[in-house]
Amino acid sequence: MVTIKEEKREYIARFSGRKSDWGVWEAKFMARARYKRYNDALENYVRLPTVTSKSDGEDTESKVSAGSSKHDQNEEAYHDLLCAMDTSTTTGKIAFNIVRRAVSDSYKYGDAAKAWSDLTNKYHGRSAPMLIALSEKFHSAQLKRGSD
């Protein structure tokens, strides 16, 4: 008799693709990443070891097994990033495509660190035009009469 394992569905906060929602969603997603222990994969601290080099005396199989948990962290992080995108809106589809296009030589099926970096660059507002606009807004601000 074959038993079917029922997969428990976990809640993943959805990202609408709107810049105004980024801060809240980023905090929720990073909390999940820390809980699931793949935040290092998102923050680019974990890189997949090279499996073609034998310069240090180790064989290829031991390097693959040493990197398998890192590879698993990347896969889980990338999976959660894709599933977190709300594709029912145009802005959500844009965010989904940013994640979907994030591939590298080490992670040809999806690089979570690259996806996170690309999303952060798009929505966090660290680009030069965003910083200039913020600086102009700050310097043009004035106190209202009667306020401290």
C-alpha positions in Angstrom: 0.0 0.0 0.0 1.4 3.4 -0.9 0.9 6.2 1.5 0.8 9.8 0.3 2.6 12.3 2.5 0.4 15.4 2.9 2.5 18.5 2.5 1.8 21.1 5.1 1.3 24.5 3.5 3.2 27.3 5.1 2.3 31.0 5.0 4.6 33.2 2.9 3.9 36.9 2.9 3.0 38.1 -0.6 4.7 41.0 -2.2 2.5 43.2 -4.4 5.4 44.8 -6.3 4.6 48.3 -5.0 7.5 50.3 -3.6 5.2 51.4 -0.7 4.8 47.8 0.4 8.5 46.9 0.2 9.6 47.9 3.8 6.9 45.8 5.5 7.3 42.8 3.1 11.1 42.9 3.4 10.9 42.7 7.2 8.4 39.8 7.1 10.4 37.9 4.5 13.7 38.3 6.3 12.1 37.1 9.5 11.0 34.0 7.6 14.5 33.6 6.1 16.1 33.7 9.6 13.5 31.3 11.0 14.1 28.9 8.0 17.8 29.5 8.3 18.4 30.6 4.7 19.1 34.3 5.3 22.8 33.7 4.5 21.8 32.5 1.1 19.9 35.7 0.5 22.6 38.0 1.8 25.2 36.3 -0.5 27.3 34.8 2.3 26.8 31.3 1.0 28.4 30.4 -2.3 28.3 26.9 -3.9 31.8 25.3 -3.8 33.5 24.5 -7.1 33.1 20.9 -8.0 35.6 20.8 -10.9 38.8 21.7 -9.0 40.9 19.0 -7.2 43.7 21.3 -6.3 43.4 20.8 -2.5 43.4 17.0 -2.6 39.7 16.5 -2.0 37.7 14.5 -4.4 34.7 15.9 -6.3 32.1 14.0 -4.3 33.2 15.3 -0.9 33.0 18.9 -2.3 29.5 18.3 -3.6 28.3 16.9 -0.3 29.9 19.8 1.6 28.0 22.2 -0.7 24.7 20.4 -0.7 23.3 22.1 2.3 24.3 25.5 0.9 22.7 24.5 -2.4 19.5 23.4 -0.5 19.4 26.8 1.3 19.6 28.6 -2.0 16.9 26.4 -3.5 14.5 27.0 -0.6 15.2 30.7 -0.5 14.6 31.0 -4.3 11.5 28.9 -4.1 10.1 31.1 -1.3 11.0 34.3 -3.2 9.1 33.1 -6.3 6.1 32.0 -4.3 6.0 35.3 -2.4 5.4 37.3 -5.6 1.7 38.3 -6.1 1.3 37.7 -9.9 -2.3 38.9 -9.9 -1.2 42.5 -10.4 1.1 44.1 -13.1 3.5 45.3 -10.4 3.6 41.8 -8.9 4.4 40.3 -12.3 7.3 42.7 -12.6 8.7 41.6 -9.3 8.2 38.0 -10.2 10.2 38.4 -13.4 13.0 40.1 -11.5 13.2 36.9 -9.4 12.8 34.6 -12.3 15.6 36.1 -14.3 18.1 35.9 -11.4 20.4 33.0 -12.4 24.2 32.6 -12.2 26.8 30.0 -13.2 26.7 28.4 -9.8 22.9 28.4 -9.6 21.6 28.0 -13.1 18.0 27.3 -11.9 17.8 30.4 -9.7 20.2 32.4 -7.5 18.5 33.6 -4.4 21.2 36.1 -3.5 21.1 37.7 -7.0 17.3 37.8 -6.9 17.3 39.4 -3.4 19.9 41.9 -4.6 17.9 42.8 -7.7 14.7 43.2 -5.7 16.5 45.4 -3.1 18.0 47.6 -5.9 14.6 48.0 -7.5 12.4 48.6 -4.5 14.6 49.8 -1.6 15.5 53.0 -3.3 19.3 53.2 -3.0 19.7 54.4 -6.6 21.3 57.8 -7.3 18.0 59.4 -8.5 16.2 58.2 -5.4 18.9 59.6 -3.1 18.9 62.9 -4.9 15.1 63.2 -4.7 15.3 62.3 -1.0 18.0 64.9 -0.4 16.0 67.6 -2.2 13.0 66.8 -0.1 15.0 67.0 3.1 16.6 70.3 2.2 13.3 71.9 1.1 11.5 70.9 4.3 10.4 73.6 6.7 9.0 73.6 10.1 5.4 74.6 10.6 4.7 77.7 12.7 4.4 76.7 16.4 6.2 73.3 16.1 9.4 72.4 17.7 
